[in-house]
Amino acid sequence: MKILFVRTYCPNPIFYGSEMRCSRFVDYFKKKGRLDLLTLSKPTEMADRCYIKNNFTKFHFFDQKGDHLRLTAFEKFVHLLPWQIMAFYAKDLQERLNRILLEEQYDLIFIFKLDPVFYFLQLPGAWHKKIVIDFDDIVSDLYRNHYKNPLTAVKNSCFLKHYENRSLERFKRVFVCSSDAVLKISPKHRQKVGIVPNIFQTAKENHSPAEGNHNRILFVGSLDYFPNTEGLKWFFDVVWPQVKKTYPPLRMTVAGKAFKDPIVMASFFGNPEDVDFYINVPSVMPYYQDCFASFVPLLNGSGTRLKILESVAYGRPVISTVKGMEGLDFDNGKSIFVFQDAQSFLDAYKALLNKECYANVVENALSILKQRYSLNAFISSMDENWQRIIP
């Protein structure tokens, strides 16, 4: 079997966010046949090139920085193109894709995320029966609150929903990461939807059930992802001042991926009191070992929070907003704590100071992680979906 794996950017071995999900799919499909890669951008890092060489037989990439034939303003309007898709589409690259597919005659095409989908919607209908797409996040929800102009937000969200629906109508199967995501999809398309959970695994020696530093909480996440920055700003403005007033010794660590240095990031968030920023760290393990608990202050977003699974794997309880734990099967007060304001955050922190409560939450969360978000759970779900993909 010949499989083509399609995504916007080159995959790499860095284990955060969507890269973790992508690598699981790559590992699974490699065992099913010859796996080729097509990206809408060229590799820029040596890590990308090494990962591609070790995991794919052939590599096709489109260089978007060249002088390509772009759609006209009228064509963009007619096609209802959201910017996530518009930014990566060129007419001459569509012709190149058509030639590649005719030459290679792939048995299965797997598209990772929605960005490349327009190229494949333009193909003859016979190809659509070979295409599977991984939504992971329902991005029409994700970007609804991304813009200052509400009209722009609504328009782009509607355009994204249009392409989600077209994918559901035309392609063979669509993956999402949770049952909550399935409920966001029209009932007439749900028979095409398969659940493939996000997972997190770490070596047993990295799990530390012993309580960490009581005076240190942790946030881990990409600082280039607007739901994270939005949530942190809200936390620093609304929650953190009251937390510091009640527990003056408490400090916070923010460890995340960003294009700017820690000083700039601290300034961006208003230089909050007793907060240490660490950018692009090689490993988050030391920060989990040093903290008492992690927190997830998301107000918007979609998909499941790998940062929650990661914290559980490292033996640290999580205090999260309702939105932050969306798509995960954890119970408030038993395997996670939920907060919506300063007082509920303080209540959760106070409860965790009880050693018995702390140990129970850690144990319960780890049990759920092993049962529902382990590598075995991913493989089992993919095996079930594979039966639906391949006649």
FENKA-V152050 format. One line per field, one symbol per residue. ss: DSSP state (~ for helix, > for strand, _ for the rest). psi: psi as a letter, one per 20 degrees, with the letter a starting at -180 (. if undefined). burial: + if it has 9 or more other ideal C-beta (glycine too) atoms within 8 Angstrom, else -. Layout:
# FENKA-V152050
ss: ???
psi: ???
burial: ???
This chain:
# FENKA-V152050
ss: _>>>>>>_________~~~~~~~~~~~~~~___>>>>>>______~~~~~~~~~~___>>>___________~~~~~~~___~~~~____~~~~~~~~~~~~~~___>>>>>____~~~~~___~~~~__>>>>>>__~~~~_______~~~~~~~~~~~~~~~~~~~~~__>>>>__~~~~~___~~~~~~>>>________~~~_________>>>>>_____~~~~~~~~~~~~~~~~~~~~~____>>>>>>_____~~~~~~~______>>>>>_____~~~~~~__>>>>_________~~~~~~~~___>>>>___________>___>>>___~~~~~~~~~~~__~~~~~~~~~~~~~~~~~~__~~~~~~~~~~~~~~~__
psi: pppppprgrpqrjpnqchhggghggghghhiiaporppqjqqqhqhhggggghiiqgqopqpoiianrorqrhghgggilprhhghhjpqhhhghggggghhghmqhppooorhgjhhhhhiqqhhhhijppqogeqnihggjhkhqhohghggghghgghghghhghhhrgqpqrirhhhhiiqphiihiipqpoqqrpqqqhiipniqqbohkprpppqpjjohhghgggggghhhggghghhhmhiprqpoorpqirrhgggghhjklqplppppplqhpighhghirgqrqokphraraqohhghggghjkpqpoqrghhjpjqlqppigirppqiagghghgggghiiphggghgggggghggghgikrhhhggghhgghhhhgp.
burial: -+++++++-+++------++++++++-++--+--+++++++-+---++++++--++--++++-+---+--+----+---+++-+++-++++-++-+++-++--+-+-++++++++++++++-+---++-+++++++++++++++--+-----++-+++++++++++++-+++++++++--++--+---++-+++++++++-+---+++---+---++++++++-+-++++++++++++++++++--+--+++++++-+------++--+--+--+-+++----+--+++++++++++++++++++++++++++++++++++-++++++-+---++++++--+-++++++-++----+++++++++++++--+++--+++-++-+++--+--
